[in-house]
């Protein structure tokens, strides 16, 4: 079981999303808590070390810290705007 940290700025991005997509994003966050990372992709370049999880038309960018089992959500945005 992982602990997911949602910074205030990321939570504000989540609040701007419509309720249907919010539910989808929250279900994907629950998957992160459970440790389900199989479909996630690692980012390259300046974002190396971060991962992305798709939630419909939105992407969740996060940083996984294995030693202490913490996941910090960095950004939740429409897939056209995420990078």
C-alpha positions in Angstrom: 0.0 0.0 0.0 1.3 3.4 -1.0 0.6 6.8 0.5 -0.5 9.4 -2.1 0.3 13.0 -1.5 -1.8 15.6 -3.4 -0.2 19.1 -3.2 -2.6 22.1 -3.0 -1.8 23.2 -6.6 -2.5 19.8 -7.9 -5.8 19.6 -6.0 -6.8 22.9 -7.5 -6.2 21.5 -11.0 -8.4 18.5 -10.0 -11.2 20.8 -8.8 -11.4 22.4 -12.3 -12.2 19.1 -14.0 -15.9 18.1 -14.5 -17.3 15.6 -12.0 -17.4 12.6 -14.4 -13.7 12.9 -15.1 -12.9 13.7 -11.4 -14.4 10.3 -10.5 -12.2 8.6 -13.1 -9.1 10.4 -11.8 -9.9 9.5 -8.2 -10.3 5.8 -9.2 -6.9 6.0 -10.9 -5.4 7.5 -7.7 -6.9 4.6 -5.8 -5.0 2.3 -8.2 -1.8 4.1 -7.3 -2.5 3.6 -3.6 -2.9 -0.1 -4.3 0.4 -0.2 -6.2 -1.1 -0.9 -9.7 1.5 0.6 -12.0 1.5 -1.9 -14.9 0.0 0.4 -17.5 1.9 3.5 -16.5 4.7 5.0 -18.6 8.0 6.5 -17.5 8.7 10.0 -18.7 12.0 10.9 -20.5 14.1 14.0 -20.8 13.8 16.7 -18.2 11.0 14.7 -16.6 13.0 11.5 -16.1 12.1 9.7 -12.9 8.5 10.6 -13.1 5.6 8.5 -14.4 2.3 9.1 -16.1 -1.1 7.4 -15.7 -3.9 8.0 -18.1 -7.4 8.7 -16.9 -9.6 9.2 -19.9 -8.6 12.5 -21.6 -6.5 13.4 -18.5 -3.0 12.4 -17.4 -1.8 12.1 -13.9 2.0 12.8 -13.6 3.5 11.5 -10.4 6.8 10.7 -8.7 7.2 7.4 -7.0 9.6 7.1 -4.0 10.2 3.4 -3.4 12.1 3.6 -0.1 9.2 5.2 1.8 6.3 4.1 -0.4 5.1 7.6 -1.1 3.6 8.9 -4.4 3.5 12.6 -4.9 1.1 13.8 -7.6 2.7 16.5 -9.6 0.1 17.5 -12.2 -3.4 16.5 -13.3 -4.3 18.1 -16.7 -5.8 17.5 -20.0 -3.6 15.3 -22.1 -3.0 18.2 -24.6 -1.7 20.5 -21.8 0.2 18.1 -19.5 3.8 18.7 -20.6 
